[in-house]
Structures are given as C-alpha cells and as structure tokens.
Amino acid sequence: SGASAVAIDKKIEQAMDLVKSHLMFAVREEFEVLKEQNKELVERVGQLEFENNILRADAKPETLAKLQPQKALQPSTTS
C-alpha cells in the first residue's frame, strides 16, 4: 500500500544520507592526509632547490654543461 511505499522511501533516503555522510567523512580524512603530504613535499622541494643552488654555485662549468641535455628530457611540470 501507499503507507509502506512511503516508509520504504524514507528508509532508502536515510540509508543514502548515511552513505553520503560516511563518504564525506572519508573524503575529508583523505584530503587532510594529502594536504599534509603536499606540505611536506613543498618543504622538501624548497630544501632541495636550496641545496641545488649551493652545489651549482661551486660546480665546474663542465659539470654544469653535462646537466643541460637532461633538462630537455624531463617532462614539463607546468600545466
């Protein structure tokens, strides 16, 4: 009858809301993990760039010349 159909619809709606809230929680949790990993990677890149600049300042021109062809082989990181 109509009353049981409404009750079933209500239960389906409640189940969907529960799934949605669990999914949102999982997404938020994963987002926080990824945000922290991104922060760590940005810090690491900064440290490596700093070290790279120091090493390049003291490197011989012949050594630096060997690095030039490799730059062309690396994929572009700009999007």
Steps between C-alpha positions, in 0.01 A plus 500: 500500500591868489608519864752217463639658183554828688669310784729321254583830328582652839732210589672527161546873553646440848738236363612734222561778754707261711707394197547866407618597849744206515635588156541867592687400817733272304565770239575761768736259674684420176514870413674578830755222438570627148522861620765399755693298240488798264636728773787259567579471128499879453742533793721226355503663156602829660784329686618320185488821295704675770758219501502494119575873482791463742643203309459675163682807631811289570472265200743514210357627169570157344287333766216746449521448123434127552171586671360706210398212266305327781271800542361446151412138584304582815123537458359846544352563844306809394134452426 
